[in-house]
Amino acid sequence: MADGHHGHHIVPLKILWGVFGGLIFLTIITVITAKQVDLGPLNLPLALVIAGTKATLVVTFFMALKWDNRVNLLIFSLGFIFVIVFLSFTLFDTSFRGDMSNAEENYISDQERIEQQLLERQERLEQGLPLDVEEEEPADAGHGDDHGDDGH
């Protein structure tokens, strides 16, 4: 071609079937890890790695990015990197939302329980009802010399 443009690259059928087999294999791995494997907090990163691998296979071979202009590969790679960065920041944010122990002495549920008790006590006082007198533990109850030493 005189204008410098290349024709569309024809991907060999053997490569297409190999990539298709890889995608089927990764899909089976996805289903197995979702239903039978519990890695705790690593479940989501594992799923994202598998999905990213499948997306890379599709873009590289089915969309022929491997044989396309290198600028397109650069654009795809930068977009993929930015998605990883943004997802990482999002996951870091959401994974520590329930961890308020470093900011408060009590957990949020303890604070809510105490607030509810105070509201109930205030309602009883406003209605003129007596407060429930509960036996309170002495200040040092449960903190005696049960540390294994002989009281010395």
N, C-alpha and C positions, 0 to 999 in steps of 0.2 A: 504494500500500500504506500503510495507516494506521500500521503499527508502525515505519516509517522504514527498513525493509530494502528494498534494491533487488533486482530479479530478476537472473538470470544474464545477462551481456552476450553477445550473439550476435555473434561475430566474422565479418565479411564473408568470403565465400569467396575473393574476390580477394586479401585480405590473407593468408589461410591458404596459398593457392597461392604467393604471393610469398615467404612465410617458408619454405615447403617447398623452393622453388627455391634460396633462400639457403643452406639447410642442405645440400642436395645439392652446391651449388657449394663450400661450405666443406669438405665431406667429400672432394671431388675434390682440393681444395688440400691437405688433410691427407695424402692418399695420395701425391700428387706430391712434397710436401716430405719425406715419410718415405722414399721410394724413390729419388728422383733429385737432391735438393738436400742438400748437406752444408754446414751453416753452423757446424760445430764445436760450440763450447759454447752457441751460440744455438739449436740444434735443440730442446732441451727448452722454453725460454721461448716459442718460436714455437708449438710444439704446445699449450702451455698457453693461449696467447692465442686460438688458433683454437678450442680446446675451450670456453674461457670465453665466447667470442662465440656459439658454438652453444647453450650452456646458457642464455645470456641471451635469445636468440631464442625458445627453447622456453618459458621461464618467462614472458616478456613477452607473447607472442602466443598460443601453444597453451594455456597455463594461464591466460590472460587477466589476468595481474597488472597490466597497463597500465590496466585499467578497474576493478581491485579497490580495496579500502580501502587508503589510503596507509600505514597502519600495517604492513600485510603487505609493502608495497614496502620500507619502512624495515627490517623484520626480514630480508628477503632480502638487501638491500644490505649490512647489517652482517655477516651471515653470510658473504657473498661477500668482503668486505674482510678478515675474520678468516682465511678460507681463504688468501687471497693473502699475508697477513702470515706465517702459519705455514709455508706452502710456501717463502716467501722465506728464512726462517730455516733451514729444513731444507736448501735448496739451497746456501746460503752455507756451512753446516756440511760438507756432503758434497763440495763442490767444492774444499775446501782440505785434505781429510784426507791426501792423498798428499804434500802439500807440507811436508816436514819440514826443508827446507834452511835455513829461518830458525831452527830450533831446534838442529840438529846440523851439524857440519862435513861429515860424510859422509852420503850417502843411506842409507836403511834397507837396501837390497840390499848396499851396500858393507859395512855393519856386520855383516850376516849372513854375507857371504863371509869377512870377517876372523875372525869367531867360529868358523866351520866350520874354517878353517885352524888356528886355535889348538887346537880339539878334536882334530883329526887329529894335530897335533904332540904333544899330551899323550898320546894313545893310543900313539904310537910310542915315546915316552919310557917309559911304563909297561910296554911290552912289551920294552924293552931294545934296540929297534932303533935303528940310527943315523938321525940326521936327514938329510934330503936337503939336501946343500949346494948351494945355487944361487948363481950369480954375482950378487952384488948390485951395483946401479949405485952409483957414487960419489954422495955427497950432492949434488954440484952438477951431475950429469949431466943434460943436456937443458936446463940453465938458463944456458948460456954466452952469449957476446956475439953472438947471432944476431938482435938487435933492429933490424938495419938500420944501426946506426952502425958506423963503421970501427974499433972497438976503442978509441976514444979516451975 
